Amino acid sequence: MKNDGICDIQCINENSVRGVRSQMLQDETFQLISDNFKVLSDPTRVKILYALIQKEICVCDLAAVLDMTDSAVSHQLRLLRDKNLVKFRKEGKMAYYSISNPHIIEMIKMGSNHTEK
């Protein structure tokens, strides 16, 4: 059996190890990154974010766009809010949602571009 992609001998380059270790992030930062990707692992949440990239929209209109119930959309929005990916503002009895972090726009665009190639 071939071990493609695995070193044939065990030889650690201390300079490489030291150099890469000095560039590593804190474990807490890796956890936060992982948590954000977990939130993005659900297609419904990605659809919500994509819709919000297009424009600020109220919950009921967002539910109509996605052909979902208001409560189902609200549940997903709460998860996105918890990760500071979306924000809302109240206008009378309406709650309007928008992207709170411009980096998420780039992530969604990169994901879309990556799948098209």
N, CA, C and O atoms as CSV, one atom per row, in Angstrom:
chain,resi,resn,atom,element,x,y,z
A,1,MET,N,N,0.850,-1.188,0.000
A,1,MET,CA,C,0.000,0.000,0.000
A,1,MET,C,C,0.888,1.241,0.000
A,1,MET,O,O,1.829,1.347,0.787
A,2,LYS,N,N,0.582,2.151,-0.873
A,2,LYS,CA,C,1.356,3.371,-1.007
A,2,LYS,C,C,0.913,4.417,0.019
A,2,LYS,O,O,-0.278,4.543,0.305
A,3,ASN,N,N,1.859,5.155,0.563
A,3,ASN,CA,C,1.552,6.228,1.521
A,3,ASN,C,C,1.750,7.572,0.849
A,3,ASN,O,O,2.627,8.345,1.235
A,4,ASP,N,N,0.938,7.848,-0.154
A,4,ASP,CA,C,1.037,9.140,-0.827
A,4,ASP,C,C,0.712,10.260,0.139
A,4,ASP,O,O,-0.234,10.173,0.922
A,5,GLY,N,N,1.508,11.311,0.073
A,5,GLY,CA,C,1.272,12.467,0.912
A,5,GLY,C,C,1.821,12.346,2.317
A,5,GLY,O,O,1.576,13.214,3.155
A,6,ILE,N,N,2.563,11.276,2.590
A,6,ILE,CA,C,3.150,11.069,3.919
A,6,ILE,C,C,4.657,10.952,3.750
A,6,ILE,O,O,5.130,10.291,2.825
A,7,CYS,N,N,5.415,11.591,4.638
A,7,CYS,CA,C,6.870,11.492,4.582
A,7,CYS,C,C,7.292,10.024,4.718
A,7,CYS,O,O,6.719,9.275,5.510
A,8,ASP,N,N,8.292,9.628,3.945
A,8,ASP,CA,C,8.808,8.260,4.023
A,8,ASP,C,C,9.745,8.064,5.209
A,8,ASP,O,O,9.997,6.936,5.634
A,9,ILE,N,N,10.260,9.174,5.739
A,9,ILE,CA,C,11.122,9.093,6.931
A,9,ILE,C,C,10.654,10.147,7.932
A,9,ILE,O,O,9.994,11.118,7.562
A,10,GLN,N,N,10.996,9.949,9.178
A,10,GLN,CA,C,10.666,10.910,10.229
A,10,GLN,C,C,11.875,11.803,10.446
A,10,GLN,O,O,12.863,11.378,11.044
A,11,CYS,N,N,11.804,13.036,9.965
A,11,CYS,CA,C,12.912,13.983,10.094
A,11,CYS,C,C,12.320,15.355,10.324
A,11,CYS,O,O,11.768,15.957,9.403
A,12,ILE,N,N,12.425,15.853,11.530
A,12,ILE,CA,C,11.816,17.136,11.883
A,12,ILE,C,C,12.824,18.252,11.666
A,12,ILE,O,O,13.947,18.206,12.169
A,13,ASN,N,N,12.398,19.262,10.901
A,13,ASN,CA,C,13.218,20.444,10.661
A,13,ASN,C,C,12.866,21.467,11.742
A,13,ASN,O,O,11.830,22.129,11.676
A,14,GLU,N,N,13.735,21.581,12.723
A,14,GLU,CA,C,13.465,22.448,13.886
A,14,GLU,C,C,13.191,23.893,13.474
A,14,GLU,O,O,12.335,24.550,14.067
A,15,ASN,N,N,13.909,24.399,12.464
A,15,ASN,CA,C,13.690,25.780,12.024
A,15,ASN,C,C,12.289,25.955,11.438
A,15,ASN,O,O,11.627,26.961,11.692
A,16,SER,N,N,11.843,24.983,10.662
A,16,SER,CA,C,10.490,25.046,10.102
A,16,SER,C,C,9.452,24.997,11.207
A,16,SER,O,O,8.500,25.777,11.210
A,17,VAL,N,N,9.639,24.077,12.148
A,17,VAL,CA,C,8.687,23.938,13.254
A,17,VAL,C,C,8.633,25.222,14.069
A,17,VAL,O,O,7.548,25.716,14.376
A,18,ARG,N,N,9.775,25.759,14.415
A,18,ARG,CA,C,9.840,26.989,15.217
A,18,ARG,C,C,9.197,28.157,14.457
A,18,ARG,O,O,8.457,28.948,15.042
A,19,GLY,N,N,9.481,28.261,13.163
A,19,GLY,CA,C,8.934,29.356,12.357
A,19,GLY,C,C,7.419,29.304,12.261
A,19,GLY,O,O,6.743,30.321,12.412
A,20,VAL,N,N,6.887,28.110,12.009
A,20,VAL,CA,C,5.429,27.974,11.892
A,20,VAL,C,C,4.766,28.164,13.251
A,20,VAL,O,O,3.736,28.831,13.352
A,21,ARG,N,N,5.346,27.588,14.286
A,21,ARG,CA,C,4.772,27.759,15.639
A,21,ARG,C,C,4.675,29.222,16.024
A,21,ARG,O,O,3.710,29.631,16.670
A,22,SER,N,N,5.665,30.015,15.634
A,22,SER,CA,C,5.653,31.438,16.002
A,22,SER,C,C,4.529,32.197,15.299
A,22,SER,O,O,4.154,33.288,15.727
A,23,GLN,N,N,3.995,31.625,14.231
A,23,GLN,CA,C,2.915,32.270,13.476
A,23,GLN,C,C,1.523,31.752,13.853
A,23,GLN,O,O,0.521,32.288,13.381
A,24,MET,N,N,1.451,30.732,14.684
A,24,MET,CA,C,0.162,30.137,15.036
A,24,MET,C,C,-0.649,31.089,15.913
A,24,MET,O,O,-0.104,31.868,16.694
A,25,LEU,N,N,-1.960,30.999,15.758
A,25,LEU,CA,C,-2.886,31.805,16.554
A,25,LEU,C,C,-3.138,31.119,17.894
A,25,LEU,O,O,-2.741,29.972,18.104
A,26,GLN,N,N,-3.796,31.830,18.786
A,26,GLN,CA,C,-4.183,31.260,20.074
A,26,GLN,C,C,-5.289,30.227,19.854
A,26,GLN,O,O,-6.064,30.334,18.905
A,27,ASP,N,N,-5.356,29.234,20.731
A,27,ASP,CA,C,-6.386,28.197,20.622
A,27,ASP,C,C,-7.791,28.787,20.632
A,27,ASP,O,O,-8.677,28.288,19.939
A,28,GLU,N,N,-8.000,29.846,21.412
A,28,GLU,CA,C,-9.317,30.478,21.485
A,28,GLU,C,C,-9.705,31.066,20.128
A,28,GLU,O,O,-10.872,31.018,19.738
A,29,THR,N,N,-8.730,31.617,19.416
A,29,THR,CA,C,-8.993,32.183,18.096
A,29,THR,C,C,-9.372,31.085,17.116
A,29,THR,O,O,-10.300,31.254,16.325
A,30,PHE,N,N,-8.658,29.953,17.161
A,30,PHE,CA,C,-9.015,28.832,16.292
A,30,PHE,C,C,-10.426,28.332,16.597
A,30,PHE,O,O,-11.155,27.940,15.685
A,31,GLN,N,N,-10.815,28.344,17.869
A,31,GLN,CA,C,-12.164,27.910,18.239
A,31,GLN,C,C,-13.208,28.845,17.664
A,31,GLN,O,O,-14.233,28.392,17.155
A,32,LEU,N,N,-12.958,30.159,17.740
A,32,LEU,CA,C,-13.904,31.134,17.190
A,32,LEU,C,C,-14.034,30.987,15.674
A,32,LEU,O,O,-15.138,31.075,15.135
A,33,ILE,N,N,-12.928,30.767,14.995
A,33,ILE,CA,C,-12.953,30.553,13.549
A,33,ILE,C,C,-13.779,29.308,13.234
A,33,ILE,O,O,-14.630,29.325,12.344
A,34,SER,N,N,-13.522,28.247,13.960
A,34,SER,CA,C,-14.250,26.999,13.755
A,34,SER,C,C,-15.741,27.184,14.003
A,34,SER,O,O,-16.565,26.674,13.245
A,35,ASP,N,N,-16.091,27.908,15.057
A,35,ASP,CA,C,-17.497,28.161,15.366
A,35,ASP,C,C,-18.189,28.922,14.234
A,35,ASP,O,O,-19.335,28.628,13.891
A,36,ASN,N,N,-17.487,29.902,13.657
A,36,ASN,CA,C,-18.068,30.650,12.540
A,36,ASN,C,C,-18.291,29.745,11.333
A,36,ASN,O,O,-19.314,29.849,10.656
A,37,PHE,N,N,-17.342,28.866,11.066
A,37,PHE,CA,C,-17.526,27.953,9.938
A,37,PHE,C,C,-18.660,26.961,10.214
A,37,PHE,O,O,-19.367,26.556,9.291
A,38,LYS,N,N,-18.832,26.575,11.463
A,38,LYS,CA,C,-19.955,25.693,11.800
A,38,LYS,C,C,-21.283,26.370,11.496
A,38,LYS,O,O,-22.202,25.742,10.969
A,39,VAL,N,N,-21.381,27.647,11.828
A,39,VAL,CA,C,-22.604,28.397,11.549
A,39,VAL,C,C,-22.845,28.436,10.038
A,39,VAL,O,O,-23.987,28.361,9.584
A,40,LEU,N,N,-21.769,28.553,9.269
A,40,LEU,CA,C,-21.895,28.627,7.818
A,40,LEU,C,C,-22.086,27.260,7.167
A,40,LEU,O,O,-22.255,27.175,5.951
A,41,SER,N,N,-22.060,26.201,7.951
A,41,SER,CA,C,-22.201,24.864,7.378
A,41,SER,C,C,-23.649,24.510,7.049
A,41,SER,O,O,-23.909,23.466,6.451
A,42,ASP,N,N,-24.576,25.356,7.427
A,42,ASP,CA,C,-25.992,25.107,7.167
A,42,ASP,C,C,-26.427,25.890,5.928
A,42,ASP,O,O,-26.299,27.114,5.908
A,43,PRO,N,N,-26.937,25.216,4.892
A,43,PRO,CA,C,-27.325,25.916,3.662
A,43,PRO,C,C,-28.377,27.003,3.870
A,43,PRO,O,O,-28.355,28.018,3.174
A,44,THR,N,N,-29.284,26.811,4.802
A,44,THR,CA,C,-30.310,27.830,5.059
A,44,THR,C,C,-29.664,29.115,5.557
A,44,THR,O,O,-30.034,30.205,5.119
A,45,ARG,N,N,-28.710,28.999,6.462
A,45,ARG,CA,C,-28.049,30.202,6.971
A,45,ARG,C,C,-27.238,30.884,5.877
A,45,ARG,O,O,-27.168,32.112,5.834
A,46,VAL,N,N,-26.635,30.111,5.005
A,46,VAL,CA,C,-25.887,30.707,3.889
A,46,VAL,C,C,-26.860,31.430,2.951
A,46,VAL,O,O,-26.545,32.508,2.449
A,47,LYS,N,N,-28.025,30.852,2.715
A,47,LYS,CA,C,-29.046,31.516,1.889
A,47,LYS,C,C,-29.475,32.836,2.524
A,47,LYS,O,O,-29.618,33.850,1.840
A,48,ILE,N,N,-29.676,32.811,3.829
A,48,ILE,CA,C,-30.063,34.036,4.539
A,48,ILE,C,C,-28.994,35.098,4.367
A,48,ILE,O,O,-29.297,36.247,4.046
A,49,LEU,N,N,-27.757,34.721,4.578
A,49,LEU,CA,C,-26.660,35.683,4.430
A,49,LEU,C,C,-26.586,36.203,3.001
A,49,LEU,O,O,-26.379,37.396,2.780
A,50,TYR,N,N,-26.753,35.320,2.044
A,50,TYR,CA,C,-26.712,35.746,0.639
A,50,TYR,C,C,-27.825,36.745,0.349
A,50,TYR,O,O,-27.605,37.749,-0.328
A,51,ALA,N,N,-29.006,36.470,0.857
A,51,ALA,CA,C,-30.128,37.401,0.667
A,51,ALA,C,C,-29.822,38.742,1.320
A,51,ALA,O,O,-30.128,39.792,0.755
A,52,LEU,N,N,-29.224,38.714,2.498
A,52,LEU,CA,C,-28.927,39.964,3.211
A,52,LEU,C,C,-27.784,40.734,2.564
A,52,LEU,O,O,-27.663,41.944,2.757
A,53,ILE,N,N,-26.953,40.050,1.804
A,53,ILE,CA,C,-25.924,40.760,1.040
A,53,ILE,C,C,-26.596,41.641,-0.017
A,53,ILE,O,O,-26.103,42.719,-0.348
A,54,GLN,N,N,-27.729,41.164,-0.538
A,54,GLN,CA,C,-28.438,41.902,-1.576
A,54,GLN,C,C,-29.046,43.191,-1.025
A,54,GLN,O,O,-28.988,44.240,-1.667
A,55,LYS,N,N,-29.632,43.100,0.175
A,55,LYS,CA,C,-30.238,44.291,0.793
A,55,LYS,C,C,-30.719,43.977,2.204
A,55,LYS,O,O,-30.928,42.817,2.559
A,56,GLU,N,N,-30.890,45.014,2.995
A,56,GLU,CA,C,-31.525,44.892,4.301
A,56,GLU,C,C,-32.972,44.488,4.047
A,56,GLU,O,O,-33.621,44.999,3.135
A,57,ILE,N,N,-33.467,43.563,4.868
A,57,ILE,CA,C,-34.808,43.044,4.621
A,57,ILE,C,C,-35.450,42.630,5.945
A,57,ILE,O,O,-34.757,42.223,6.878
A,58,CYS,N,N,-36.760,42.735,6.020
A,58,CYS,CA,C,-37.459,42.344,7.247
A,58,CYS,C,C,-37.622,40.830,7.296
A,58,CYS,O,O,-37.492,40.144,6.282
A,59,VAL,N,N,-37.904,40.328,8.478
A,59,VAL,CA,C,-38.010,38.885,8.688
A,59,VAL,C,C,-39.087,38.272,7.808
A,59,VAL,O,O,-38.861,37.228,7.196
A,60,CYS,N,N,-40.259,38.904,7.734
A,60,CYS,CA,C,-41.342,38.303,6.950
A,60,CYS,C,C,-41.015,38.274,5.461
A,60,CYS,O,O,-41.374,37.317,4.774
A,61,ASP,N,N,-40.340,39.307,4.947
A,61,ASP,CA,C,-39.932,39.294,3.541
A,61,ASP,C,C,-38.840,38.253,3.303
A,61,ASP,O,O,-38.831,37.581,2.272
A,62,LEU,N,N,-37.940,38.126,4.241
A,62,LEU,CA,C,-36.883,37.120,4.133
A,62,LEU,C,C,-37.489,35.719,4.133
A,62,LEU,O,O,-37.051,34.847,3.381
A,63,ALA,N,N,-38.490,35.508,4.972
A,63,ALA,CA,C,-39.181,34.216,5.007
A,63,ALA,C,C,-39.854,33.933,3.658
A,63,ALA,O,O,-39.851,32.796,3.185
A,64,ALA,N,N,-40.425,34.967,3.047
A,64,ALA,CA,C,-41.063,34.799,1.738
A,64,ALA,C,C,-40.023,34.480,0.664
A,64,ALA,O,O,-40.264,33.633,-0.196
A,65,VAL,N,N,-38.880,35.144,0.707
A,65,VAL,CA,C,-37.803,34.883,-0.253
A,65,VAL,C,C,-37.370,33.424,-0.170
A,65,VAL,O,O,-37.159,32.774,-1.194
A,66,LEU,N,N,-37.240,32.915,1.050
A,66,LEU,CA,C,-36.721,31.566,1.263
A,66,LEU,C,C,-37.819,30.506,1.305
A,66,LEU,O,O,-37.532,29.316,1.429
A,67,ASP,N,N,-39.067,30.936,1.203
A,67,ASP,CA,C,-40.218,30.025,1.287
A,67,ASP,C,C,-40.182,29.222,2.587
A,67,ASP,O,O,-40.281,27.995,2.590
A,68,MET,N,N,-40.037,29.954,3.681
A,68,MET,CA,C,-39.970,29.368,5.025
A,68,MET,C,C,-40.924,30.131,5.929
A,68,MET,O,O,-41.444,31.182,5.557
A,69,THR,N,N,-41.146,29.593,7.115
A,69,THR,CA,C,-41.967,30.309,8.096
A,69,THR,C,C,-41.141,31.394,8.769
A,69,THR,O,O,-39.913,31.322,8.823
A,70,ASP,N,N,-41.836,32.393,9.276
A,70,ASP,CA,C,-41.152,33.467,10.009
A,70,ASP,C,C,-40.374,32.898,11.193
A,70,ASP,O,O,-39.243,33.310,11.452
A,71,SER,N,N,-40.977,31.953,11.908
A,71,SER,CA,C,-40.309,31.416,13.101
A,71,SER,C,C,-39.050,30.630,12.722
A,71,SER,O,O,-38.050,30.693,13.436
A,72,ALA,N,N,-39.085,29.892,11.608
A,72,ALA,CA,C,-37.897,29.147,11.178
A,72,ALA,C,C,-36.775,30.105,10.795
A,72,ALA,O,O,-35.614,29.874,11.135
A,73,VAL,N,N,-37.117,31.171,10.094
A,73,VAL,CA,C,-36.116,32.175,9.707
A,73,VAL,C,C,-35.583,32.884,10.946
A,73,VAL,O,O,-34.379,33.113,11.061
A,74,SER,N,N,-36.472,33.232,11.871
A,74,SER,CA,C,-36.046,33.907,13.104
A,74,SER,C,C,-35.062,33.051,13.899
A,74,SER,O,O,-34.094,33.563,14.460
A,75,HIS,N,N,-35.315,31.763,13.941
A,75,HIS,CA,C,-34.407,30.850,14.646
A,75,HIS,C,C,-33.010,30.900,14.025
A,75,HIS,O,O,-32.012,30.993,14.739
A,76,GLN,N,N,-32.947,30.838,12.710
A,76,GLN,CA,C,-31.646,30.879,12.023
A,76,GLN,C,C,-30.975,32.245,12.206
A,76,GLN,O,O,-29.759,32.327,12.377
A,77,LEU,N,N,-31.762,33.296,12.169
A,77,LEU,CA,C,-31.210,34.637,12.360
A,77,LEU,C,C,-30.620,34.804,13.758
A,77,LEU,O,O,-29.607,35.480,13.937
A,78,ARG,N,N,-31.259,34.186,14.741
A,78,ARG,CA,C,-30.732,34.270,16.104
A,78,ARG,C,C,-29.341,33.647,16.173
A,78,ARG,O,O,-28.447,34.187,16.824
A,79,LEU,N,N,-29.159,32.511,15.504
A,79,LEU,CA,C,-27.844,31.865,15.481
A,79,LEU,C,C,-26.808,32.749,14.787
A,79,LEU,O,O,-25.661,32.832,15.226
A,80,LEU,N,N,-27.211,33.397,13.719
A,80,LEU,CA,C,-26.305,34.297,13.006
A,80,LEU,C,C,-25.993,35.537,13.835
A,80,LEU,O,O,-24.868,36.036,13.812
A,81,ARG,N,N,-26.985,36.033,14.565
A,81,ARG,CA,C,-26.777,37.188,15.462
A,81,ARG,C,C,-25.800,36.833,16.574
A,81,ARG,O,O,-24.944,37.640,16.935
A,82,ASP,N,N,-25.928,35.620,17.117
A,82,ASP,CA,C,-25.046,35.189,18.206
A,82,ASP,C,C,-23.579,35.209,17.792
A,82,ASP,O,O,-22.696,35.372,18.634
A,83,LYS,N,N,-23.320,35.043,16.501
A,83,LYS,CA,C,-21.945,35.066,15.978
A,83,LYS,C,C,-21.595,36.425,15.383
A,83,LYS,O,O,-20.563,36.575,14.729
A,84,ASN,N,N,-22.455,37.412,15.612
A,84,ASN,CA,C,-22.250,38.778,15.116
A,84,ASN,C,C,-22.088,38.844,13.601
A,84,ASN,O,O,-21.333,39.668,13.084
A,85,LEU,N,N,-22.799,37.973,12.898
A,85,LEU,CA,C,-22.751,37.991,11.441
A,85,LEU,C,C,-23.868,38.851,10.853
A,85,LEU,O,O,-23.747,39.378,9.747
A,86,VAL,N,N,-24.951,38.982,11.609
A,86,VAL,CA,C,-26.051,39.848,11.183
A,86,VAL,C,C,-26.469,40.744,12.347
A,86,VAL,O,O,-26.189,40.458,13.512
A,87,LYS,N,N,-27.137,41.821,12.000
A,87,LYS,CA,C,-27.678,42.736,13.009
A,87,LYS,C,C,-29.091,43.091,12.590
A,87,LYS,O,O,-29.480,42.879,11.442
A,88,PHE,N,N,-29.850,43.630,13.520
A,88,PHE,CA,C,-31.202,44.057,13.173
A,88,PHE,C,C,-31.491,45.408,13.792
A,88,PHE,O,O,-30.850,45.854,14.743
A,89,ARG,N,N,-32.483,46.026,13.204
A,89,ARG,CA,C,-33.000,47.283,13.738
A,89,ARG,C,C,-34.509,47.190,13.707
A,89,ARG,O,O,-35.091,46.585,12.807
A,90,LYS,N,N,-35.129,47.789,14.691
A,90,LYS,CA,C,-36.596,47.804,14.752
A,90,LYS,C,C,-37.095,49.112,14.142
A,90,LYS,O,O,-36.553,50.189,14.388
A,91,GLU,N,N,-38.118,48.977,13.361
A,91,GLU,CA,C,-38.817,50.142,12.827
A,91,GLU,C,C,-40.294,49.881,13.047
A,91,GLU,O,O,-40.942,49.163,12.285
A,92,GLY,N,N,-40.813,50.486,14.117
A,92,GLY,CA,C,-42.184,50.180,14.525
A,92,GLY,C,C,-42.248,48.734,14.977
A,92,GLY,O,O,-41.521,48.330,15.885
A,93,LYS,N,N,-43.110,47.957,14.352
A,93,LYS,CA,C,-43.243,46.547,14.706
A,93,LYS,C,C,-42.409,45.629,13.807
A,93,LYS,O,O,-42.444,44.407,13.951
A,94,MET,N,N,-41.671,46.223,12.894
A,94,MET,CA,C,-40.885,45.447,11.934
A,94,MET,C,C,-39.431,45.334,12.401
A,94,MET,O,O,-38.873,46.274,12.969
A,95,ALA,N,N,-38.832,44.171,12.152
A,95,ALA,CA,C,-37.411,43.956,12.437
A,95,ALA,C,C,-36.698,43.756,11.106
A,95,ALA,O,O,-36.984,42.812,10.369
A,96,TYR,N,N,-35.765,44.660,10.809
A,96,TYR,CA,C,-35.011,44.603,9.569
A,96,TYR,C,C,-33.599,44.090,9.845
A,96,TYR,O,O,-32.917,44.565,10.753
A,97,TYR,N,N,-33.181,43.124,9.054
A,97,TYR,CA,C,-31.869,42.504,9.228
A,97,TYR,C,C,-30.918,42.927,8.127
A,97,TYR,O,O,-31.316,43.200,6.995
A,98,SER,N,N,-29.639,42.972,8.498
A,98,SER,CA,C,-28.585,43.278,7.535
A,98,SER,C,C,-27.296,42.589,7.993
A,98,SER,O,O,-27.199,42.099,9.118
A,99,ILE,N,N,-26.339,42.567,7.115
A,99,ILE,CA,C,-25.026,41.999,7.420
A,99,ILE,C,C,-24.324,42.930,8.409
A,99,ILE,O,O,-24.295,44.142,8.197
A,100,SER,N,N,-23.768,42.390,9.467
A,100,SER,CA,C,-23.099,43.240,10.454
A,100,SER,C,C,-21.588,43.269,10.267
A,100,SER,O,O,-20.913,44.166,10.772
A,101,ASN,N,N,-21.061,42.297,9.550
A,101,ASN,CA,C,-19.620,42.224,9.377
A,101,ASN,C,C,-19.322,42.102,7.888
A,101,ASN,O,O,-19.685,41.100,7.272
A,102,PRO,N,N,-18.668,43.102,7.294
A,102,PRO,CA,C,-18.412,43.055,5.852
A,102,PRO,C,C,-17.541,41.866,5.429
A,102,PRO,O,O,-17.547,41.481,4.259
A,103,HIS,N,N,-16.806,41.293,6.356
A,103,HIS,CA,C,-15.980,40.139,6.004
A,103,HIS,C,C,-16.825,38.949,5.567
A,103,HIS,O,O,-16.385,38.137,4.753
A,104,ILE,N,N,-18.027,38.843,6.100
A,104,ILE,CA,C,-18.893,37.719,5.726
A,104,ILE,C,C,-19.272,37.815,4.254
A,104,ILE,O,O,-19.466,36.795,3.593
A,105,ILE,N,N,-19.379,39.030,3.741
A,105,ILE,CA,C,-19.691,39.205,2.317
A,105,ILE,C,C,-18.580,38.586,1.482
A,105,ILE,O,O,-18.843,37.868,0.517
A,106,GLU,N,N,-17.340,38.867,1.857
A,106,GLU,CA,C,-16.205,38.310,1.121
A,106,GLU,C,C,-16.166,36.792,1.234
A,106,GLU,O,O,-15.853,36.105,0.262
A,107,MET,N,N,-16.482,36.264,2.414
A,107,MET,CA,C,-16.484,34.808,2.592
A,107,MET,C,C,-17.525,34.142,1.691
A,107,MET,O,O,-17.244,33.120,1.065
A,108,ILE,N,N,-18.723,34.721,1.626
A,108,ILE,CA,C,-19.782,34.156,0.795
A,108,ILE,C,C,-19.389,34.257,-0.685
A,108,ILE,O,O,-19.579,33.310,-1.448
A,109,LYS,N,N,-18.847,35.399,-1.079
A,109,LYS,CA,C,-18.412,35.563,-2.469
A,109,LYS,C,C,-17.302,34.575,-2.814
A,109,LYS,O,O,-17.322,33.971,-3.886
A,110,MET,N,N,-16.336,34.407,-1.913
A,110,MET,CA,C,-15.258,33.458,-2.173
A,110,MET,C,C,-15.805,32.043,-2.280
A,110,MET,O,O,-15.389,31.282,-3.154
A,111,GLY,N,N,-16.731,31.683,-1.401
A,111,GLY,CA,C,-17.337,30.361,-1.460
A,111,GLY,C,C,-18.070,30.149,-2.769
A,111,GLY,O,O,-17.987,29.075,-3.366
A,112,SER,N,N,-18.788,31.168,-3.219
A,112,SER,CA,C,-19.519,31.086,-4.472
A,112,SER,C,C,-18.559,30.970,-5.656
A,112,SER,O,O,-18.768,30.152,-6.552
A,113,ASN,N,N,-17.513,31.786,-5.659
A,113,ASN,CA,C,-16.521,31.722,-6.732
A,113,ASN,C,C,-15.819,30.376,-6.757
A,113,ASN,O,O,-15.534,29.840,-7.828
A,114,HIS,N,N,-15.541,29.836,-5.597
A,114,HIS,CA,C,-14.831,28.554,-5.515
A,114,HIS,C,C,-15.676,27.420,-6.102
A,114,HIS,O,O,-15.135,26.516,-6.740
A,115,THR,N,N,-16.968,27.456,-5.898
A,115,THR,CA,C,-17.827,26.386,-6.398
A,115,THR,C,C,-18.075,26.498,-7.890
A,115,THR,O,O,-18.417,25.508,-8.537
A,116,GLU,N,N,-17.908,27.691,-8.446
A,116,GLU,CA,C,-18.145,27.895,-9.871
A,116,GLU,C,C,-16.969,27.450,-10.729
A,116,GLU,O,O,-17.121,27.313,-11.942
A,117,LYS,N,N,-15.825,27.227,-10.148
A,117,LYS,CA,C,-14.627,26.890,-10.936
A,117,LYS,C,C,-14.417,25.432,-11.073
A,117,LYS,O,O,-13.453,25.004,-11.708
